[in-house]
Structures are given as structure tokens and as C-alpha cells.
């Protein structure tokens, strides 16, 4: 019996043009009306998630930074896992040497630090998320004791795929994974979407067997393998579909709503 539903955001809850369709919004609200919590699980920071829930007119828990920061609907922190200073410094040095073309973002709690807020990749990320970047020197942040929940590297798809492989080999104690063809996420090694879900389930008194998750990309694999029922979106890569217990329609076709209706959780 499904007692809690978890969903990725980009490519899952949102369409390709970053909208929540009327059908999906209606299904989520009906699910909540039936007393089944709906939790968003994303690599995004809190300030890039709340605009979505506010537009939907709902207040729900969220798992941010792919599990590094877990918040209740009221904003209470259930888990906060930051990267260690020495490991962060070493990774930034390695990334700069091997992939100088990468645009690096430093996320700490409710802050998004960048070297140049006007840089094209940063400006695009601001446009699609609604979050506001702050100019900062990462070495200064670390010297002041500001530790990141996540680093995000932006680069062209071919470079990103190569960076995932190369930097992972030089990132002991860190979790390195692509969340999109052009985005490489870096967190503490203990952090995955599954680890964030585990914290949320424990808080709610629900077992993984009674949880359902929706996802569409490689950084959703741990989550899909962890929950008792898992659903890959129709737009997911084959490897992600193979890890799920079911496959639904794409994010452009109300995939979440279609599955919730199919399994009788709404409708």
C-alpha cells in the first residue's frame, strides 16, 4: 500500500518548458486530499523548488540537493550534509585543471554562489529556476567556514560525460553524478536521493516498501531502486527505465497523473 509519494522535478514533474500541467497538478492535489504526502526530491536548492509549489498552491516537504538537505513542509531541517572543506578544495582544484571550460556553482543552504552572475549558463539557470545567484570567491567561502551542500558543474554534453568519469576517479569521499546532459552534481559520498528519502520516511514512520517514486534521469537511480514501487518516465534513458518497477508516459504527457490514475491512487 502506497503511503508516501516522491517525485523528481525536472523531466518528471515539469514539462520540458518547465511547467506543471493542469492534469498533473490536479492529480497531486487529489493525492494530498486523500492524505498521501507528496514530496519533491531534486538536485535543486530550496529557493528553486518553492516557486513551483507556490504556483501549485501547495505546501509540502522537500528533499533538496539530491538528499543533502531535507526539509519538512514547515521548513524544519531533518538532515543537512555538507561537503568537507579539504575534499571540496581538492575537487575544485582538480576540476579547474582538467575542465577549465566548466562553469562551477557553489550551493550552501539557501545560497547559490557563482564567480560571475552574468555568465550565460548561470543566467539560464536563474531563468529556469527563479533562484538568484550571488557573486563569491569559493576559497573565501571555505575559509569562512561556508561549506557546500552541492557543487554543480555546467558544460557541453560530451565534456560533461567525460568529466563524470574522470572527476569521479579523483573524488574520494564525494558522490559525482550527471543530472542532465550538461550538468554534473557533486555532493558528499553519503548523499543520494535514496538517503534523503530514508530520512523523510523515518520522520513520517513509513517504510520504503510503502513508498512510491517517480524519476527520469541517472541521479534518480538510487531513489528508484530504494522505494518499494518506482516509476520511470517515458522520457527516461533505458538504463533508468530498467531500474524501475514500472514505466509511465513522458513528462510531456502527464506521466505522473497517468500512473497515479492507473494504480488507483487518484481518480
C-alpha positions in Angstrom: 0.0 0.0 0.0 1.5 3.4 -1.0 1.6 5.8 1.9 4.0 8.4 0.5 5.0 9.5 -3.0 8.3 11.1 -4.0 8.9 12.8 -7.3 11.9 14.3 -9.1 11.2 17.7 -10.6 13.0 18.4 -14.0 11.9 16.0 -16.7 9.4 14.4 -14.3 7.0 16.8 -12.6 7.8 19.6 -15.0 7.4 19.6 -18.8 10.4 20.5 -21.0 9.4 24.1 -20.8 9.3 24.0 -17.0 5.5 23.9 -16.4 3.4 21.7 -14.2 0.4 20.7 -16.4 -3.1 21.1 -15.2 -3.6 17.3 -15.2 -0.5 16.7 -13.1 -1.4 19.5 -10.6 -4.9 18.1 -10.2 -3.6 14.6 -9.6 -1.1 15.8 -7.0 -3.8 17.8 -5.1 -6.1 14.9 -5.2 -3.4 12.7 -3.8 -2.8 15.2 -0.9 -6.5 15.4 -0.4 -6.5 11.6 0.2 -3.9 12.1 2.9 -0.9 10.7 1.0 2.1 13.0 1.3 3.8 14.1 -2.0 7.4 15.0 -1.6 9.6 16.7 -4.2 13.2 15.3 -4.5 15.5 17.3 -6.6 19.1 18.4 -7.1 17.7 22.0 -6.9 18.1 24.3 -3.9 15.0 25.2 -1.8 14.6 28.6 -3.5 14.4 26.8 -6.9 11.6 24.5 -5.6 9.3 26.8 -3.6 8.3 28.8 -6.7 6.9 25.6 -8.2 4.9 24.6 -5.1 3.7 28.2 -4.6 2.3 28.3 -8.2 0.6 25.0 -7.5 -0.9 26.4 -4.2 0.5 23.6 -2.0 3.0 23.5 0.9 4.8 20.2 1.0 8.1 18.6 2.3 11.1 18.8 0.0 14.4 16.9 -0.4 17.0 19.3 -1.9 20.5 19.0 -3.3 19.7 15.3 -4.2 19.3 14.4 -0.5 21.9 16.7 1.2 19.2 19.0 2.7 15.8 17.5 3.8 13.1 19.9 4.9 9.6 19.4 6.3 6.6 21.4 4.9 7.2 23.9 7.6 10.9 24.3 6.7 12.3 22.3 9.7 15.6 20.7 8.8 15.6 16.9 9.1 19.0 16.4 7.5 21.9 18.7 6.4 25.0 17.1 5.0 27.7 19.4 3.6 31.0 18.5 1.8 34.2 18.6 3.8 36.5 21.6 3.3 39.6 19.6 2.3 37.7 17.4 -0.2 35.9 20.4 -1.7 39.2 22.3 -2.1 40.8 19.3 -3.8 37.9 18.7 -6.1 37.7 22.4 -7.2 41.4 22.3 -7.9 41.1 19.1 -10.0 38.1 20.3 -11.9 39.8 23.6 -12.7 42.9 21.8 -14.0 41.1 19.2 -16.1 37.9 21.1 -17.2 38.7 24.8 -17.2 35.7 25.3 -19.5 33.2 24.2 -16.8 31.1 26.8 -15.1 31.2 25.9 -11.3 28.4 26.7 -8.9 28.7 26.5 -5.1 25.4 25.9 -3.2 25.3 26.2 0.5 21.9 26.1 2.3 19.8 28.9 0.9 22.7 30.5 -1.0 23.8 30.0 -4.6 27.4 31.3 -5.1 29.0 31.8 -8.5 32.0 33.6 -9.8 30.1 35.6 -12.4 26.3 36.0 -12.1 26.1 37.3 -15.7 27.7 34.2 -17.2 25.4 32.6 -19.8 24.9 29.2 -18.2 24.3 30.9 -14.8 21.8 33.3 -16.4 19.9 30.4 -18.0 19.8 28.5 -14.7 18.4 31.6 -13.0 15.8 32.0 -15.7 14.5 28.4 -15.4 14.7 28.1 -11.5 13.9 31.6 -10.3 16.8 31.4 -7.8 19.2 34.3 -7.5 22.9 33.8 -7.7 25.4 35.7 -5.5 29.0 36.6 -6.6 31.6 35.0 -4.4 35.1 33.6 -4.3 34.8 29.9 -3.4 38.1 29.9 -1.5 36.9 32.8 0.6 33.6 30.9 1.3 35.6 27.9 2.5 37.9 30.0 4.6 34.9 31.5 6.4 33.6 28.0 7.1 30.8 28.1 4.5 30.7 24.5 3.2 28.7 23.5 0.2 25.7 21.1 0.2 26.5 20.7 -3.5 28.8 21.8 -6.3 27.3 22.0 -9.8 29.5 21.9 -13.0 27.9 23.1 -16.2 29.5 22.2 -19.6 28.7 20.8 -23.0 27.3 17.2 -23.1 30.4 15.5 -24.4 32.6 17.3 -21.8 30.1 16.5 -19.0 30.1 12.8 -19.8 33.9 12.8 -19.8 34.1 14.9 -16.6 31.8 12.5 -14.8 34.2 9.6 -15.5 37.4 11.5 -14.9 36.5 13.5 -11.9 34.8 10.6 -10.2 38.2 8.9 -10.2 39.7 11.9 -8.3 36.8 12.5 -5.9 37.3 10.2 -3.0 34.5 10.7 -0.4 32.3 12.5 -2.9 29.3 11.5 -5.0 29.6 12.6 -8.6 26.7 12.1 -11.0 25.1 13.7 -14.0 21.6 15.1 -13.5 21.3 16.3 -17.1 23.5 16.0 -20.3 25.1 19.4 -19.4 25.0 19.2 -15.6 27.4 17.4 -13.2 26.3 17.3 -9.5 28.8 16.8 -6.7 27.9 16.1 -3.1 29.2 14.2 0.0 29.6 10.5 -0.7 26.9 9.6 1.8 24.3 11.7 -0.2 21.9 10.3 -2.7 18.2 10.8 -3.3 17.6 7.5 -1.5 19.4 8.7 1.6 17.2 11.8 1.7 14.1 9.7 1.2 15.2 7.4 4.1 15.3 10.4 6.4 11.9 11.6 5.3 10.3 8.1 5.7 11.8 7.7 9.1 10.4 11.0 10.2 6.9 10.0 8.8 7.0 6.5 10.2 6.6 5.0 6.8 8.7 2.1 5.3 10.4 2.1 2.0 8.1 -0.8 0.9 5.2 1.6 1.2 6.8 4.4 -0.8 6.5 5.2 -4.5 9.0 7.3 -6.5 9.0 8.9 -9.9 12.2 9.8 -11.8 13.7 10.3 -15.2 17.5 10.5 -15.0 20.7 8.9 -13.8 20.7 10.8 -10.5 17.3 9.1 -9.8 18.6 5.6 -10.0 19.3 5.2 -6.2 15.8 6.5 -5.4 14.1 4.2 -7.9 15.9 1.2 -6.6 15.1 2.1 -3.0 11.4 2.6 -2.9 9.0 -0.3 -2.9 7.4 0.9 -6.1 9.3 3.0 -8.6 8.2 4.6 -11.9 10.4 5.8 -14.7 9.1 8.5 -17.0 8.6 7.7 -20.7 11.4 10.2 -21.5 13.9 8.4 -19.3 17.0 6.7 -20.7 16.8 2.9 -21.0 19.1 2.3 -18.0 16.8 4.3 -15.8 13.7 2.5 -17.1 15.3 -0.8 -16.4 15.9 0.2 -12.7 12.2 1.0 -12.1 9.3 -1.4 -11.4 7.1 0.4 -14.0 7.3 2.9 -16.8 4.7 5.6 -17.4 4.1 8.3 -20.1 6.6 11.1 -20.6 6.7 14.4 -18.7 5.0 16.0 -21.7 2.1 13.5 -21.4 1.1 13.8 -17.8 3.1 10.7 -16.9 2.7 11.2 -13.1 -1.0 11.7 -13.3 -1.4 8.7 -15.7 0.3 6.3 -13.3 -1.5 7.6 -10.2 -4.8 7.1 -12.0 -3.7 3.7 -13.4 -2.9 2.3 -9.9 -6.0 3.8 -8.3 -4.3 6.4 -6.1 -6.4 9.1 -7.7 -9.4 9.2 -9.9 
